[in-house]
Amino acid sequence: MTQRDSPLPSRHADSAASRPGGDPQGATRHAPLPSEDLLRGRRMVEIAHNGEVYRLQATRLGKLILTK
């Protein structure tokens, strides 16, 4: 089992998707994807989504910013 496949506790354990009947579309929950997997040592990556390009940036304080 890889780190990505391993079940991780969610910070949002009380989110709508974790409560019975709270996920109206029945979406399957997956383990969170570590930001390191997306950034791979870079401070900024561009993500293509639905024909748009988004920019994911890591700040010096360790925060993430997603902009269009």
Rosetta constraint file for C-alpha pairs under 8 A:
AtomPair CA 1 CA 5 HARMONIC 6.04 0.50
AtomPair CA 1 CA 6 HARMONIC 6.49 0.50
AtomPair CA 2 CA 6 HARMONIC 6.31 0.50
AtomPair CA 4 CA 31 HARMONIC 6.74 0.50
AtomPair CA 4 CA 32 HARMONIC 7.76 0.50
AtomPair CA 4 CA 33 HARMONIC 6.73 0.50
AtomPair CA 5 CA 31 HARMONIC 6.86 0.50
AtomPair CA 6 CA 31 HARMONIC 7.04 0.50
AtomPair CA 7 CA 30 HARMONIC 7.97 0.50
AtomPair CA 7 CA 31 HARMONIC 5.71 0.50
AtomPair CA 8 CA 31 HARMONIC 5.78 0.50
AtomPair CA 8 CA 32 HARMONIC 7.30 0.50
AtomPair CA 9 CA 13 HARMONIC 7.75 0.50
AtomPair CA 10 CA 31 HARMONIC 7.97 0.50
AtomPair CA 10 CA 32 HARMONIC 7.78 0.50
AtomPair CA 13 CA 18 HARMONIC 6.19 0.50
AtomPair CA 14 CA 18 HARMONIC 6.13 0.50
AtomPair CA 14 CA 19 HARMONIC 6.82 0.50
AtomPair CA 15 CA 19 HARMONIC 6.86 0.50
AtomPair CA 16 CA 22 HARMONIC 4.55 0.50
AtomPair CA 16 CA 23 HARMONIC 6.06 0.50
AtomPair CA 17 CA 21 HARMONIC 7.97 0.50
AtomPair CA 17 CA 22 HARMONIC 5.19 0.50
AtomPair CA 17 CA 23 HARMONIC 4.52 0.50
AtomPair CA 17 CA 29 HARMONIC 7.93 0.50
AtomPair CA 18 CA 22 HARMONIC 6.82 0.50
AtomPair CA 18 CA 23 HARMONIC 7.50 0.50
AtomPair CA 19 CA 23 HARMONIC 7.49 0.50
AtomPair CA 23 CA 27 HARMONIC 6.87 0.50
AtomPair CA 33 CA 37 HARMONIC 6.98 0.50
AtomPair CA 34 CA 38 HARMONIC 7.23 0.50
AtomPair CA 35 CA 39 HARMONIC 6.11 0.50
AtomPair CA 36 CA 40 HARMONIC 5.33 0.50
AtomPair CA 36 CA 41 HARMONIC 6.91 0.50
AtomPair CA 38 CA 45 HARMONIC 7.56 0.50
AtomPair CA 39 CA 43 HARMONIC 6.61 0.50
AtomPair CA 39 CA 44 HARMONIC 6.64 0.50
AtomPair CA 39 CA 45 HARMONIC 6.19 0.50
AtomPair CA 43 CA 57 HARMONIC 5.65 0.50
AtomPair CA 43 CA 58 HARMONIC 5.16 0.50
AtomPair CA 43 CA 59 HARMONIC 7.42 0.50
AtomPair CA 44 CA 55 HARMONIC 6.77 0.50
AtomPair CA 44 CA 56 HARMONIC 5.57 0.50
AtomPair CA 44 CA 57 HARMONIC 4.34 0.50
AtomPair CA 44 CA 58 HARMONIC 6.41 0.50
AtomPair CA 45 CA 55 HARMONIC 5.80 0.50
AtomPair CA 45 CA 56 HARMONIC 5.38 0.50
AtomPair CA 45 CA 57 HARMONIC 6.67 0.50
AtomPair CA 46 CA 53 HARMONIC 6.41 0.50
AtomPair CA 46 CA 54 HARMONIC 5.55 0.50
AtomPair CA 46 CA 55 HARMONIC 4.49 0.50
AtomPair CA 46 CA 56 HARMONIC 6.26 0.50
AtomPair CA 47 CA 53 HARMONIC 5.57 0.50
AtomPair CA 47 CA 54 HARMONIC 5.03 0.50
AtomPair CA 47 CA 55 HARMONIC 6.16 0.50
AtomPair CA 47 CA 56 HARMONIC 7.34 0.50
AtomPair CA 48 CA 52 HARMONIC 5.68 0.50
AtomPair CA 48 CA 53 HARMONIC 4.51 0.50
AtomPair CA 48 CA 54 HARMONIC 6.28 0.50
AtomPair CA 49 CA 53 HARMONIC 6.26 0.50
AtomPair CA 49 CA 54 HARMONIC 7.36 0.50
AtomPair CA 52 CA 68 HARMONIC 7.62 0.50
AtomPair CA 53 CA 68 HARMONIC 6.35 0.50
AtomPair CA 54 CA 66 HARMONIC 6.74 0.50
AtomPair CA 54 CA 67 HARMONIC 5.59 0.50
AtomPair CA 54 CA 68 HARMONIC 4.44 0.50
AtomPair CA 55 CA 65 HARMONIC 7.88 0.50
AtomPair CA 55 CA 66 HARMONIC 5.61 0.50
AtomPair CA 55 CA 67 HARMONIC 5.24 0.50
AtomPair CA 55 CA 68 HARMONIC 6.26 0.50
AtomPair CA 56 CA 64 HARMONIC 6.82 0.50
AtomPair CA 56 CA 65 HARMONIC 5.67 0.50
AtomPair CA 56 CA 66 HARMONIC 4.52 0.50
AtomPair CA 56 CA 67 HARMONIC 6.64 0.50
AtomPair CA 57 CA 64 HARMONIC 5.61 0.50
AtomPair CA 57 CA 65 HARMONIC 5.13 0.50
AtomPair CA 57 CA 66 HARMONIC 6.48 0.50
AtomPair CA 58 CA 62 HARMONIC 6.08 0.50
AtomPair CA 58 CA 63 HARMONIC 5.71 0.50
AtomPair CA 58 CA 64 HARMONIC 4.69 0.50
AtomPair CA 58 CA 65 HARMONIC 6.50 0.50
AtomPair CA 59 CA 63 HARMONIC 5.25 0.50
AtomPair CA 59 CA 64 HARMONIC 6.26 0.50
AtomPair CA 59 CA 65 HARMONIC 7.55 0.50
